Protein backbone atom coordinates (compact mmCIF):
# COMPACT_ATOMS: atom_id res chain seq x y z
CA UNK A 1 0.00 0.00 0.00
CA UNK A 2 1.26 3.46 -0.88
CA UNK A 3 0.91 6.41 1.51
CA UNK A 4 1.98 10.06 1.51
CA UNK A 5 4.57 10.89 4.19
CA UNK A 6 6.15 14.23 5.08
CA UNK A 7 9.96 14.13 4.87
CA UNK A 8 11.24 16.55 7.52
CA UNK A 9 14.78 16.67 6.16
CA UNK A 10 13.78 17.68 2.61
CA UNK A 11 10.62 19.53 3.76
CA UNK A 12 8.38 17.95 1.15
CA UNK A 13 5.79 15.20 0.80
CA UNK A 14 6.95 11.80 -0.41
CA UNK A 15 4.77 8.89 -1.52
CA UNK A 16 6.26 5.53 -0.60
CA UNK A 17 5.31 2.01 0.42
CA UNK A 18 3.92 1.41 3.93
CA UNK A 19 6.26 -1.09 5.60
CA UNK A 20 4.47 -1.47 8.91
CA UNK A 21 1.34 -0.41 10.78
CA UNK A 22 2.31 0.54 14.34
CA UNK A 23 0.55 1.71 17.50
CA UNK A 24 1.83 3.87 20.33
CA UNK A 25 -0.03 3.32 23.61
CA UNK A 26 -0.11 5.51 26.69
CA UNK A 27 -2.34 5.44 29.75
CA UNK A 28 -4.91 7.76 28.19
CA UNK A 29 -4.87 7.03 24.44
CA UNK A 30 -3.61 4.97 21.55
CA UNK A 31 -2.02 6.55 18.47
CA UNK A 32 -1.91 4.83 15.09
CA UNK A 33 0.83 5.32 12.51
CA UNK A 34 2.34 4.03 9.29
CA UNK A 35 6.06 3.42 8.97
CA UNK A 36 7.95 3.80 5.68
CA UNK A 37 11.45 4.48 4.35
CA UNK A 38 12.90 7.04 1.98
CA UNK A 39 14.99 6.06 -1.04
CA UNK A 40 18.17 6.71 0.97
CA UNK A 41 16.99 4.57 3.93
CA UNK A 42 15.70 7.14 6.43
CA UNK A 43 12.60 6.22 8.47
CA UNK A 44 9.31 8.01 7.93
CA UNK A 45 6.23 8.03 10.17
CA UNK A 46 2.74 9.26 9.43
CA UNK A 47 0.08 9.38 12.12
CA UNK A 48 -3.38 8.37 10.87
CA UNK A 49 -6.81 7.85 12.37
CA UNK A 50 -8.04 4.43 13.49
CA UNK A 51 -10.31 3.86 10.48
CA UNK A 52 -7.44 4.32 7.97
CA UNK A 53 -5.14 2.17 10.13
CA UNK A 54 -7.77 -0.61 10.35
CA UNK A 55 -8.25 -0.64 6.55
CA UNK A 56 -4.51 -0.95 5.94
CA UNK A 57 -3.96 -3.52 8.68
CA UNK A 58 -6.41 -6.09 7.23
Biopython code that builds the backbone (N, CA, C, O; Angstrom):
import numpy as np
from Bio.PDB.StructureBuilder import StructureBuilder

atoms = [
    (1, "UNK", "N", (0.843, -1.181, 0.000)),
    (1, "UNK", "CA", (0.000, 0.000, 0.000)),
    (1, "UNK", "C", (0.885, 1.241, 0.000)),
    (1, "UNK", "O", (1.865, 1.307, 0.743)),
    (2, "UNK", "N", (0.555, 2.193, -0.805)),
    (2, "UNK", "CA", (1.260, 3.465, -0.883)),
    (2, "UNK", "C", (0.607, 4.478, 0.056)),
    (2, "UNK", "O", (-0.609, 4.461, 0.251)),
    (3, "UNK", "N", (1.424, 5.360, 0.636)),
    (3, "UNK", "CA", (0.911, 6.413, 1.508)),
    (3, "UNK", "C", (1.804, 7.637, 1.371)),
    (3, "UNK", "O", (2.992, 7.519, 1.072)),
    (4, "UNK", "N", (1.227, 8.808, 1.592)),
    (4, "UNK", "CA", (1.980, 10.056, 1.505)),
    (4, "UNK", "C", (2.542, 10.398, 2.877)),
    (4, "UNK", "O", (1.790, 10.541, 3.842)),
    (5, "UNK", "N", (3.858, 10.528, 2.966)),
    (5, "UNK", "CA", (4.573, 10.889, 4.187)),
    (5, "UNK", "C", (5.172, 12.274, 4.012)),
    (5, "UNK", "O", (5.389, 12.724, 2.888)),
    (6, "UNK", "N", (5.439, 12.952, 5.127)),
    (6, "UNK", "CA", (6.151, 14.227, 5.081)),
    (6, "UNK", "C", (7.596, 13.973, 5.493)),
    (6, "UNK", "O", (7.857, 13.497, 6.597)),
    (7, "UNK", "N", (8.532, 14.291, 4.605)),
    (7, "UNK", "CA", (9.956, 14.128, 4.872)),
    (7, "UNK", "C", (10.476, 15.421, 5.504)),
    (7, "UNK", "O", (10.555, 16.453, 4.838)),
    (8, "UNK", "N", (10.826, 15.361, 6.776)),
    (8, "UNK", "CA", (11.239, 16.547, 7.522)),
    (8, "UNK", "C", (12.562, 17.097, 7.003)),
    (8, "UNK", "O", (12.751, 18.312, 6.956)),
    (9, "UNK", "N", (13.462, 16.227, 6.620)),
    (9, "UNK", "CA", (14.779, 16.669, 6.159)),
    (9, "UNK", "C", (14.685, 17.466, 4.852)),
    (9, "UNK", "O", (15.317, 18.514, 4.720)),
    (10, "UNK", "N", (13.906, 16.978, 3.898)),
    (10, "UNK", "CA", (13.784, 17.684, 2.615)),
    (10, "UNK", "C", (12.623, 18.662, 2.592)),
    (10, "UNK", "O", (12.486, 19.433, 1.642)),
    (11, "UNK", "N", (11.782, 18.644, 3.622)),
    (11, "UNK", "CA", (10.617, 19.529, 3.761)),
    (11, "UNK", "C", (9.661, 19.420, 2.586)),
    (11, "UNK", "O", (9.210, 20.425, 2.036)),
    (12, "UNK", "N", (9.357, 18.179, 2.209)),
    (12, "UNK", "CA", (8.378, 17.948, 1.148)),
    (12, "UNK", "C", (7.670, 16.618, 1.371)),
    (12, "UNK", "O", (8.135, 15.773, 2.136)),
    (13, "UNK", "N", (6.543, 16.444, 0.696)),
    (13, "UNK", "CA", (5.785, 15.199, 0.802)),
    (13, "UNK", "C", (6.371, 14.161, -0.138)),
    (13, "UNK", "O", (6.776, 14.468, -1.260)),
    (14, "UNK", "N", (6.407, 12.915, 0.349)),
    (14, "UNK", "CA", (6.950, 11.795, -0.406)),
    (14, "UNK", "C", (5.941, 10.657, -0.353)),
    (14, "UNK", "O", (5.433, 10.330, 0.719)),
    (15, "UNK", "N", (5.649, 10.057, -1.490)),
    (15, "UNK", "CA", (4.770, 8.891, -1.522)),
    (15, "UNK", "C", (5.635, 7.648, -1.612)),
    (15, "UNK", "O", (6.437, 7.501, -2.533)),
    (16, "UNK", "N", (5.463, 6.750, -0.642)),
    (16, "UNK", "CA", (6.260, 5.529, -0.601)),
    (16, "UNK", "C", (5.433, 4.384, -0.023)),
    (16, "UNK", "O", (4.313, 4.590, 0.445)),
    (17, "UNK", "N", (5.977, 3.214, -0.059)),
    (17, "UNK", "CA", (5.306, 2.013, 0.416)),
    (17, "UNK", "C", (5.230, 1.995, 1.950)),
    (17, "UNK", "O", (6.197, 2.344, 2.627)),
    (18, "UNK", "N", (4.083, 1.589, 2.487)),
    (18, "UNK", "CA", (3.925, 1.409, 3.928)),
    (18, "UNK", "C", (4.570, 0.082, 4.298)),
    (18, "UNK", "O", (4.181, -0.965, 3.781)),
    (19, "UNK", "N", (5.556, 0.120, 5.193)),
    (19, "UNK", "CA", (6.262, -1.085, 5.602)),
    (19, "UNK", "C", (5.622, -1.751, 6.808)),
    (19, "UNK", "O", (5.681, -2.971, 6.966)),
    (20, "UNK", "N", (5.007, -0.931, 7.661)),
    (20, "UNK", "CA", (4.471, -1.473, 8.907)),
    (20, "UNK", "C", (3.378, -0.557, 9.438)),
    (20, "UNK", "O", (3.446, 0.663, 9.285)),
    (21, "UNK", "N", (2.369, -1.156, 10.065)),
    (21, "UNK", "CA", (1.335, -0.410, 10.781)),
    (21, "UNK", "C", (1.657, -0.541, 12.267)),
    (21, "UNK", "O", (1.694, -1.653, 12.794)),
    (22, "UNK", "N", (1.888, 0.577, 12.944)),
    (22, "UNK", "CA", (2.309, 0.538, 14.341)),
    (22, "UNK", "C", (1.335, 1.313, 15.222)),
    (22, "UNK", "O", (0.600, 2.180, 14.750)),
    (23, "UNK", "N", (1.346, 0.980, 16.523)),
    (23, "UNK", "CA", (0.554, 1.708, 17.504)),
    (23, "UNK", "C", (1.469, 2.178, 18.627)),
    (23, "UNK", "O", (2.452, 1.520, 18.967)),
    (24, "UNK", "N", (1.129, 3.315, 19.185)),
    (24, "UNK", "CA", (1.825, 3.866, 20.335)),
    (24, "UNK", "C", (0.786, 4.028, 21.438)),
    (24, "UNK", "O", (-0.167, 4.794, 21.290)),
    (25, "UNK", "N", (0.968, 3.311, 22.541)),
    (25, "UNK", "CA", (-0.026, 3.323, 23.613)),
    (25, "UNK", "C", (0.501, 4.076, 24.826)),
    (25, "UNK", "O", (1.661, 3.942, 25.216)),
    (26, "UNK", "N", (-0.390, 4.870, 25.408)),
    (26, "UNK", "CA", (-0.112, 5.512, 26.686)),
    (26, "UNK", "C", (-1.279, 5.189, 27.605)),
    (26, "UNK", "O", (-2.189, 4.457, 27.216)),
    (27, "UNK", "N", (-1.265, 5.719, 28.802)),
    (27, "UNK", "CA", (-2.340, 5.444, 29.747)),
    (27, "UNK", "C", (-3.682, 5.979, 29.262)),
    (27, "UNK", "O", (-4.722, 5.376, 29.529)),
    (28, "UNK", "N", (-3.668, 7.108, 28.550)),
    (28, "UNK", "CA", (-4.912, 7.763, 28.186)),
    (28, "UNK", "C", (-5.370, 7.511, 26.761)),
    (28, "UNK", "O", (-6.565, 7.606, 26.483)),
    (29, "UNK", "N", (-4.446, 7.188, 25.833)),
    (29, "UNK", "CA", (-4.868, 7.034, 24.443)),
    (29, "UNK", "C", (-3.931, 6.130, 23.656)),
    (29, "UNK", "O", (-2.839, 5.781, 24.105)),
    (30, "UNK", "N", (-4.390, 5.768, 22.483)),
    (30, "UNK", "CA", (-3.605, 4.967, 21.552)),
    (30, "UNK", "C", (-3.485, 5.752, 20.254)),
    (30, "UNK", "O", (-4.484, 6.240, 19.725)),
    (31, "UNK", "N", (-2.267, 5.874, 19.741)),
    (31, "UNK", "CA", (-2.024, 6.552, 18.472)),
    (31, "UNK", "C", (-1.682, 5.510, 17.418)),
    (31, "UNK", "O", (-1.032, 4.506, 17.710)),
    (32, "UNK", "N", (-2.124, 5.757, 16.193)),
    (32, "UNK", "CA", (-1.913, 4.830, 15.092)),
    (32, "UNK", "C", (-1.040, 5.501, 14.043)),
    (32, "UNK", "O", (-1.212, 6.684, 13.749)),
    (33, "UNK", "N", (-0.095, 4.739, 13.476)),
    (33, "UNK", "CA", (0.834, 5.320, 12.512)),
    (33, "UNK", "C", (1.257, 4.303, 11.469)),
    (33, "UNK", "O", (1.165, 3.093, 11.675)),
    (34, "UNK", "N", (1.727, 4.832, 10.329)),
    (34, "UNK", "CA", (2.344, 4.029, 9.292)),
    (34, "UNK", "C", (3.832, 4.303, 9.322)),
    (34, "UNK", "O", (4.260, 5.419, 9.614)),
    (35, "UNK", "N", (4.623, 3.280, 9.019)),
    (35, "UNK", "CA", (6.065, 3.420, 8.966)),
    (35, "UNK", "C", (6.512, 3.135, 7.540)),
    (35, "UNK", "O", (6.058, 2.173, 6.921)),
    (36, "UNK", "N", (7.408, 3.976, 7.020)),
    (36, "UNK", "CA", (7.950, 3.803, 5.679)),
    (36, "UNK", "C", (9.415, 4.189, 5.662)),
    (36, "UNK", "O", (9.975, 4.557, 6.695)),
    (37, "UNK", "N", (10.040, 4.107, 4.501)),
    (37, "UNK", "CA", (11.448, 4.481, 4.349)),
    (37, "UNK", "C", (11.615, 5.321, 3.099)),
    (37, "UNK", "O", (10.910, 5.130, 2.108)),
    (38, "UNK", "N", (12.560, 6.259, 3.154)),
    (38, "UNK", "CA", (12.903, 7.043, 1.981)),
    (38, "UNK", "C", (13.815, 6.227, 1.080)),
    (38, "UNK", "O", (14.244, 5.135, 1.450)),
    (39, "UNK", "N", (14.111, 6.752, -0.097)),
    (39, "UNK", "CA", (14.986, 6.056, -1.042)),
    (39, "UNK", "C", (16.396, 5.884, -0.479)),
    (39, "UNK", "O", (17.087, 4.922, -0.812)),
    (40, "UNK", "N", (16.824, 6.825, 0.382)),
    (40, "UNK", "CA", (18.166, 6.709, 0.965)),
    (40, "UNK", "C", (18.165, 6.017, 2.332)),
    (40, "UNK", "O", (19.188, 6.020, 3.017)),
    (41, "UNK", "N", (17.033, 5.420, 2.742)),
    (41, "UNK", "CA", (16.990, 4.572, 3.925)),
    (41, "UNK", "C", (16.566, 5.224, 5.228)),
    (41, "UNK", "O", (16.602, 4.571, 6.270)),
    (42, "UNK", "N", (16.166, 6.489, 5.207)),
    (42, "UNK", "CA", (15.700, 7.141, 6.432)),
    (42, "UNK", "C", (14.273, 6.722, 6.750)),
    (42, "UNK", "O", (13.473, 6.495, 5.842)),
    (43, "UNK", "N", (13.951, 6.618, 8.032)),
    (43, "UNK", "CA", (12.605, 6.224, 8.472)),
    (43, "UNK", "C", (11.628, 7.382, 8.349)),
    (43, "UNK", "O", (11.981, 8.541, 8.564)),
    (44, "UNK", "N", (10.395, 7.044, 7.999)),
    (44, "UNK", "CA", (9.307, 8.012, 7.927)),
    (44, "UNK", "C", (8.135, 7.486, 8.741)),
    (44, "UNK", "O", (7.868, 6.284, 8.744)),
    (45, "UNK", "N", (7.434, 8.381, 9.432)),
    (45, "UNK", "CA", (6.231, 8.032, 10.174)),
    (45, "UNK", "C", (5.124, 8.983, 9.772)),
    (45, "UNK", "O", (5.357, 10.169, 9.536)),
    (46, "UNK", "N", (3.915, 8.445, 9.698)),
    (46, "UNK", "CA", (2.744, 9.262, 9.425)),
    (46, "UNK", "C", (1.633, 8.809, 10.356)),
    (46, "UNK", "O", (1.206, 7.655, 10.306)),
    (47, "UNK", "N", (1.168, 9.708, 11.200)),
    (47, "UNK", "CA", (0.078, 9.379, 12.116)),
    (47, "UNK", "C", (-1.241, 9.463, 11.362)),
    (47, "UNK", "O", (-1.486, 10.415, 10.621)),
    (48, "UNK", "N", (-2.092, 8.453, 11.561)),
    (48, "UNK", "CA", (-3.381, 8.366, 10.871)),
    (48, "UNK", "C", (-4.465, 8.047, 11.891)),
    (48, "UNK", "O", (-4.179, 7.683, 13.032)),
    (49, "UNK", "N", (-5.717, 8.189, 11.458)),
    (49, "UNK", "CA", (-6.808, 7.847, 12.374)),
    (49, "UNK", "C", (-7.050, 6.334, 12.367)),
    (49, "UNK", "O", (-6.522, 5.617, 11.517)),
    (50, "UNK", "N", (-7.836, 5.867, 13.303)),
    (50, "UNK", "CA", (-8.042, 4.432, 13.495)),
    (50, "UNK", "C", (-8.699, 3.763, 12.293)),
    (50, "UNK", "O", (-8.368, 2.622, 11.970)),
    (51, "UNK", "N", (-9.623, 4.451, 11.625)),
    (51, "UNK", "CA", (-10.306, 3.862, 10.477)),
    (51, "UNK", "C", (-9.334, 3.579, 9.331)),
    (51, "UNK", "O", (-9.402, 2.513, 8.720)),
    (52, "UNK", "N", (-8.439, 4.510, 9.032)),
    (52, "UNK", "CA", (-7.444, 4.317, 7.971)),
    (52, "UNK", "C", (-6.476, 3.205, 8.370)),
    (52, "UNK", "O", (-6.106, 2.371, 7.543)),
    (53, "UNK", "N", (-6.071, 3.195, 9.626)),
    (53, "UNK", "CA", (-5.141, 2.165, 10.133)),
    (53, "UNK", "C", (-5.779, 0.781, 10.041)),
    (53, "UNK", "O", (-5.120, -0.177, 9.638)),
    (54, "UNK", "N", (-7.056, 0.667, 10.412)),
    (54, "UNK", "CA", (-7.771, -0.610, 10.352)),
    (54, "UNK", "C", (-7.864, -1.131, 8.921)),
    (54, "UNK", "O", (-7.675, -2.324, 8.685)),
    (55, "UNK", "N", (-8.157, -0.241, 7.955)),
    (55, "UNK", "CA", (-8.253, -0.640, 6.549)),
    (55, "UNK", "C", (-6.909, -1.209, 6.055)),
    (55, "UNK", "O", (-6.873, -2.230, 5.368)),
    (56, "UNK", "N", (-5.840, -0.552, 6.408)),
    (56, "UNK", "CA", (-4.512, -0.955, 5.935)),
    (56, "UNK", "C", (-4.015, -2.198, 6.648)),
    (56, "UNK", "O", (-3.219, -2.953, 6.090)),
    (57, "UNK", "N", (-4.468, -2.421, 7.864)),
    (57, "UNK", "CA", (-3.956, -3.518, 8.684)),
    (57, "UNK", "C", (-4.687, -4.838, 8.415)),
    (57, "UNK", "O", (-4.356, -5.849, 9.034)),
    (58, "UNK", "N", (-5.656, -4.855, 7.525)),
    (58, "UNK", "CA", (-6.410, -6.091, 7.226)),
    (58, "UNK", "C", (-5.613, -7.028, 6.375)),
    (58, "UNK", "O", (-6.093, -8.109, 6.031)),
]
sb = StructureBuilder()
sb.init_structure("model")
sb.init_model(0)
sb.init_chain("A")
sb.init_seg("    ")
for serial, (resi, resn, name, xyz) in enumerate(atoms, 1):
    if name == "N":
        sb.init_residue(resn, " ", resi, " ")
    sb.init_atom(name, np.array(xyz, "f"), 0.0, 1.0, " ", f" {name:<3s}", serial, name[0])
structure = sb.get_structure()
